[in-house]
Amino acid sequence: MSATPCDRLATVHYNARYDVCDEHAAAMHAGEGEDMADEVVFTSSCGCGLYA
């Protein structure tokens, strides 16, 4: 079984990943979500859950 990039991200930067998700949520509430489209796709694909 080979690890996906997201698996490695979750393993190596688990806490950082969820900190970023929190930042995205705050930005979305502030109406700045459109400026973060690339990061939203990235965190969603990595299982953040906020943008599933």
N, CA and C atoms as an extended XYZ file, in Angstrom:
156
Properties=species:S:1:pos:R:3:atomname:S:1:resname:S:1:resid:I:1 pbc="F F F"
N         0.854       -1.201        0.000 N   MET     1
C         0.000        0.000        0.000 CA  MET     1
C         0.892        1.253        0.000 C   MET     1
N         0.753        2.056       -1.024 N   SER     2
C         1.554        3.275       -1.090 CA  SER     2
C         0.763        4.456       -0.538 C   SER     2
N         1.461        5.337        0.140 N   ALA     3
C         0.818        6.508        0.727 CA  ALA     3
C         0.553        7.551       -0.358 C   ALA     3
N        -0.595        8.161       -0.289 N   THR     4
C        -0.898        9.252       -1.204 CA  THR     4
C        -0.274       10.534       -0.660 C   THR     4
N        -0.156       11.582       -1.471 N   PRO     5
C         0.345       12.858       -0.947 CA  PRO     5
C        -0.459       13.330        0.254 C   PRO     5
N        -1.758       13.104        0.232 N   CYS     6
C        -2.582       13.541        1.353 CA  CYS     6
C        -2.321       12.697        2.598 C   CYS     6
N        -2.059       11.414        2.406 N   ASP     7
C        -1.710       10.575        3.553 CA  ASP     7
C        -0.442       11.093        4.213 C   ASP     7
N         0.546       11.425        3.390 N   ARG     8
C         1.801       11.923        3.939 CA  ARG     8
C         1.577       13.263        4.621 C   ARG     8
N         0.737       14.098        4.014 N   LEU     9
C         0.444       15.393        4.623 CA  LEU     9
C        -0.190       15.188        5.992 C   LEU     9
N        -1.147       14.291        6.065 N   ALA    10
C        -1.844       14.049        7.326 CA  ALA    10
C        -0.891       13.504        8.385 C   ALA    10
N         0.062       12.701        7.941 N   THR    11
C         1.004       12.101        8.891 CA  THR    11
C         2.046       13.102        9.364 C   THR    11
N         2.583       13.871        8.419 N   VAL    12
C         3.707       14.742        8.742 CA  VAL    12
C         3.249       16.098        9.264 C   VAL    12
N         2.123       16.569        8.750 N   HIS    13
C         1.679       17.921        9.099 CA  HIS    13
C         0.224       17.913        9.580 C   HIS    13
N        -0.109       16.923       10.395 N   TYR    14
C        -1.511       16.746       10.810 CA  TYR    14
C        -2.083       18.009       11.436 C   TYR    14
N        -1.411       18.522       12.450 N   ASN    15
C        -1.924       19.703       13.143 CA  ASN    15
C        -1.969       20.912       12.225 C   ASN    15
N        -0.920       21.086       11.435 N   ALA    16
C        -0.861       22.226       10.523 CA  ALA    16
C        -2.019       22.168        9.534 C   ALA    16
N        -2.370       20.984        9.077 N   ARG    17
C        -3.454       20.860        8.109 CA  ARG    17
C        -4.746       21.405        8.701 C   ARG    17
N        -5.052       21.041        9.925 N   TYR    18
C        -6.307       21.491       10.501 CA  TYR    18
C        -6.268       22.957       10.906 C   TYR    18
N        -5.083       23.464       11.231 N   ASP    19
C        -4.965       24.903       11.442 CA  ASP    19
C        -5.323       25.642       10.167 C   ASP    19
N        -4.839       25.152        9.030 N   VAL    20
C        -5.141       25.776        7.744 CA  VAL    20
C        -6.638       25.707        7.470 C   VAL    20
N        -7.257       24.586        7.786 N   CYS    21
C        -8.695       24.464        7.570 CA  CYS    21
C        -9.460       25.490        8.401 C   CYS    21
N        -9.013       25.710        9.623 N   ASP    22
C        -9.654       26.723       10.462 CA  ASP    22
C        -9.522       28.101        9.841 C   ASP    22
N        -8.339       28.384        9.265 N   GLU    23
C        -8.130       29.668        8.614 CA  GLU    23
C        -9.060       29.819        7.421 C   GLU    23
N        -9.259       28.740        6.673 N   HIS    24
C       -10.154       28.782        5.522 CA  HIS    24
C       -11.581       29.070        5.971 C   HIS    24
N       -12.005       28.409        7.039 N   ALA    25
C       -13.360       28.617        7.534 CA  ALA    25
C       -13.569       30.075        7.927 C   ALA    25
N       -12.591       30.654        8.604 N   ALA    26
C       -12.692       32.050        9.009 CA  ALA    26
C       -12.759       32.952        7.787 C   ALA    26
N       -11.950       32.652        6.779 N   ALA    27
C       -11.946       33.465        5.565 CA  ALA    27
C       -13.286       33.357        4.840 C   ALA    27
N       -13.849       32.161        4.801 N   MET    28
C       -15.133       31.973        4.141 CA  MET    28
C       -16.201       32.802        4.846 C   MET    28
N       -16.197       32.780        6.175 N   HIS    29
C       -17.170       33.563        6.933 CA  HIS    29
C       -16.969       35.057        6.722 C   HIS    29
N       -15.730       35.442        6.430 N   ALA    30
C       -15.425       36.852        6.220 CA  ALA    30
C       -15.685       37.266        4.772 C   ALA    30
N       -16.130       36.314        3.940 N   GLY    31
C       -16.429       36.626        2.556 CA  GLY    31
C       -15.198       36.675        1.674 C   GLY    31
N       -14.112       36.024        2.105 N   GLU    32
C       -12.869       36.065        1.345 CA  GLU    32
C       -12.570       34.718        0.695 C   GLU    32
N       -13.547       33.837        0.709 N   GLY    33
C       -13.315       32.476        0.225 CA  GLY    33
C       -12.869       32.405       -1.216 C   GLY    33
N       -13.350       33.298       -2.063 N   GLU    34
C       -13.006       33.216       -3.477 CA  GLU    34
C       -11.507       33.384       -3.695 C   GLU    34
N       -10.843       34.121       -2.822 N   ASP    35
C        -9.407       34.330       -2.959 CA  ASP    35
C        -8.609       33.090       -2.556 C   ASP    35
N        -9.292       32.113       -1.978 N   MET    36
C        -8.596       30.937       -1.468 CA  MET    36
C        -9.025       29.675       -2.214 C   MET    36
N        -9.520       29.832       -3.440 N   ALA    37
C       -10.090       28.703       -4.174 CA  ALA    37
C        -9.110       27.534       -4.281 C   ALA    37
N        -7.851       27.822       -4.605 N   ASP    38
C        -6.880       26.744       -4.765 CA  ASP    38
C        -6.691       25.977       -3.462 C   ASP    38
N        -6.584       26.706       -2.352 N   GLU    39
C        -6.374       26.043       -1.073 CA  GLU    39
C        -7.608       25.261       -0.645 C   GLU    39
N        -8.783       25.757       -0.991 N   VAL    40
C       -10.004       25.034       -0.639 CA  VAL    40
C       -10.031       23.686       -1.339 C   VAL    40
N        -9.676       23.684       -2.632 N   VAL    41
C        -9.639       22.432       -3.377 CA  VAL    41
C        -8.619       21.485       -2.751 C   VAL    41
N        -7.464       22.022       -2.395 N   PHE    42
C        -6.389       21.213       -1.798 CA  PHE    42
C        -6.844       20.583       -0.491 C   PHE    42
N        -7.395       21.365        0.420 N   THR    43
C        -7.756       20.815        1.716 CA  THR    43
C        -8.933       19.864        1.581 C   THR    43
N        -9.854       20.161        0.665 N   SER    44
C       -10.986       19.261        0.471 CA  SER    44
C       -10.495       17.907       -0.023 C   SER    44
N        -9.582       17.916       -0.987 N   SER    45
C        -9.064       16.672       -1.547 CA  SER    45
C        -8.261       15.902       -0.509 C   SER    45
N        -7.779       16.586        0.514 N   CYS    46
C        -6.992       15.927        1.557 CA  CYS    46
C        -7.843       15.579        2.771 C   CYS    46
N        -9.143       15.685        2.664 N   GLY    47
C       -10.009       15.208        3.721 CA  GLY    47
C       -10.224       16.186        4.857 C   GLY    47
N       -10.068       17.480        4.595 N   CYS    48
C       -10.286       18.458        5.651 CA  CYS    48
C       -11.695       18.319        6.199 C   CYS    48
N       -12.681       18.176        5.319 N   GLY    49
C       -14.052       17.978        5.754 CA  GLY    49
C       -14.897       19.235        5.649 C   GLY    49
N       -14.275       20.418        5.744 N   LEU    50
C       -15.053       21.647        5.720 CA  LEU    50
C       -15.664       21.915        4.354 C   LEU    50
N       -15.000       21.424        3.300 N   TYR    51
C       -15.460       21.718        1.944 CA  TYR    51
C       -15.807       20.449        1.182 C   TYR    51
N       -16.134       19.389        1.931 N   ALA    52
C       -16.453       18.124        1.280 CA  ALA    52
C       -17.747       18.248        0.479 C   ALA    52
